[in-house]
Amino acid sequence: MRPLDLFAALAQDTRLRCLVLLATQGELCVCELTQATGIAQPHVSRHLAQLRELGLVQDRREGLWVHYRLHPELPDWIKIILRETVSIAHAQPPFIEDARSLAAASNRPARSSLPDVLCPLESLLPKIPREKPMSQSVLNVLFLCTGNSARSILAESILQRWGAGRFHAYSAGSHPKGEVHPLAIEVLRRNNYLTDGLRSKNWSEFAQPGAPVMDFVFTVCDQAAKETCPVWPGQPMTAHWGMPDPAAVEGDEVARIMAFRTAFRELENRIKIFTALPLDSIDRLKLQRDLDRIGTAHAPAENVA
């Protein structure tokens, strides 16, 4: 494994929580990890699969249950980094709460010592600074989809308005189309949203040195959620807010514009809920639950005269 792959794994909140719990509790099944983190099971399973592909964890099936543990043959340099990561994570409240939740759910004690796979190693790395607080003046939010021509563009414009100066919105794609869909522009303009400066761009722009540090990264299409993202500096919180691609709808002009209107309304509803969250007082674990829940929210039925 390349060091870049390991740091990419540690930079994502759900993967980091799972690694910390496996490093401190030993072998755990998916349901225990879901209960401890409060994150939806499909989301946890997807990130565990990525950790398995990287060779960081092993899985074992027992009937209907899948159990995970740290890979017993991890290279020493990875063990050193994981040991230091666990030490840092245990000093932060969200991970303490994860351990308590796990202990309560499974009747197992929250361990203070690490399993044998990490115990022989000393802490050799410098301490990593904590993340910037959510109560800062402006929070950066990145919306991702594959083509960055419709859904993520809509979300960027919507949050720029409803963020009311508290958020700065960006959008990007894993395989950008290179141009914004004309119907996305039309729907935004019909609803009096600004469209100046909107462009289709690659998500690698936001993984470069000097790029804005993201506080939140939301995927709005299923394909982008399955792809391996760049390394986002700052360990942003993530969630999947998937919805059908309006640009894929075929038919006459009415059917196509209705698809874009539906996507616009769904995103506007979710973003309004997001901007109403009390970010300066909510703990990280509760916030992650709320972000995942927003991804399943639907806008009220539209009244058609």
Secondary structure by P-SEA (a helix, b strand, c coil): ccaaaaaaaaacaaaaaaaaaaaccccccaaaaaaaacccaaaaaaaaaaaaaaccbbbbbcccbbbbcccccccaaaaaaaaaaaaaaaacaaaaaaaaaaaaaccccccccccccccccccccccccccccccccbbbbbbbccccccaaaaaaaaaaacccccbbbbbbcccccccccaaaaaaaaaaccccccbbbbbcccccccccccccbbbbcccccccccccccccbbbbbbbcccccccccccaaaaaaaaaaaaaaaaaaaaaaaacccccccaaaaaaaaaaaaaccccccccc
